Amino acid sequence: MRFIYATYNQHCNSIDITAFDNMFLRIDCNKAEDGLKTTPNSQCALNALAIDNSIGYARLALTGEMQDWVNAEDCLDV
C-alpha cells in the first residue's frame, strides 16, 4: 500500500504532496487556478479547500476537474 500526505504550503502558495516511497510533488496553486472562472464565493471555497483538504485540491488539479468543482460551488449559492 502506498501512503500519501498533502499539506498547504503558505510560503509558496502550493500543495506539497509526499508519498512514502520517497516521491515529492508540488502543485503551484497560482498555476493550477490560472484560467479558472471564479466568483468571490467560489474563490474563497477554493482557498479553504487548499488549506483544509489539500489532498482533495490536489486531486482536482491533477484530474482537471477544478473548473467543474468551482461551477458546482457557485450553483450552491443560488
Phi and psi in degrees as a GROMACS rama.xvg file:
@    title "Ramachandran Plot"
@    xaxis  label "Phi"
@    yaxis  label "Psi"
@TYPE xy
-105.501  121.444  ARG-2
-94.4911  143.795  PHE-3
-130.909  139.903  ILE-4
-130.863  133.67  TYR-5
-132.379  140.284  ALA-6
-138.796  154.974  THR-7
-84.5994  129.638  TYR-8
-103.826  103.669  ASN-9
-70.4926  -21.9631  GLN-10
-73.7588  -30.9802  HIS-11
-109.977  -3.04272  CYS-12
50.2327  58.0658  ASN-13
-143.604  165.185  SER-14
-103.985  121.15  ILE-15
-101.389  119.461  ASP-16
-111.332  128.175  ILE-17
-120.03  124.932  THR-18
-102.682  141.936  ALA-19
-77.3734  15.7398  PHE-20
-107.843  32.3433  ASP-21
65.9841  32.6257  ASN-22
-110.503  143.471  MET-23
-133.197  135.873  PHE-24
-134.17  135.076  LEU-25
-119.733  124.856  ARG-26
-104.634  117.875  ILE-27
-76.1346  115.735  ASP-28
-64.1904  -34.6802  CYS-29
-62.1027  -43.2013  ASN-30
-73.0563  -35.8935  LYS-31
-65.3769  -32.9207  ALA-32
-95.3675  -2.56534  GLU-33
-62.2638  125.596  ASP-34
90.519  -5.24424  GLY-35
-73.308  144.699  LEU-36
-99.2493  108.345  LYS-37
-123.834  160.932  THR-38
-106.566  169.653  THR-39
-56.6098  -37.8377  PRO-40
-66.8563  -47.1633  ASN-41
-69.9899  -30.4917  SER-42
-67.0204  -40.1395  GLN-43
-63.9108  -42.8582  CYS-44
-64.8953  -38.0373  ALA-45
-65.4761  -41.8188  LEU-46
-62.9782  -43.3151  ASN-47
-63.6575  -38.0639  ALA-48
-62.4799  -44.6539  LEU-49
-60.3726  -39.3108  ALA-50
-80.3545  -45.509  ILE-51
-89.0079  -28.2807  ASP-52
-137.616  67.5102  ASN-53
-58.7647  -37.6925  SER-54
-68.2696  -34.4443  ILE-55
-66.4805  -41.7472  GLY-56
-61.4024  -45.3262  TYR-57
-60.9842  -41.8795  ALA-58
-61.0471  -44.257  ARG-59
-63.1553  -41.4247  LEU-60
-67.1134  -40.8081  ALA-61
-77.5283  -26.7123  LEU-62
-93.4966  -7.36878  THR-63
78.0899  19.7647  GLY-64
-99.5176  10.5944  GLU-65
-64.3523  -41.3406  MET-66
-64.0626  -38.8154  GLN-67
-62.7661  -40.5481  ASP-68
-65.234  -43.3067  TRP-69
-61.4379  -43.9102  VAL-70
-62.3108  -39.9706  ASN-71
-65.4897  -39.4584  ALA-72
-61.6487  -40.2642  GLU-73
-67.1912  -32.3716  ASP-74
-70.8426  -25.1291  CYS-75
-68.7996  -21.899  LEU-76
-81.1046  -13.97  ASP-77
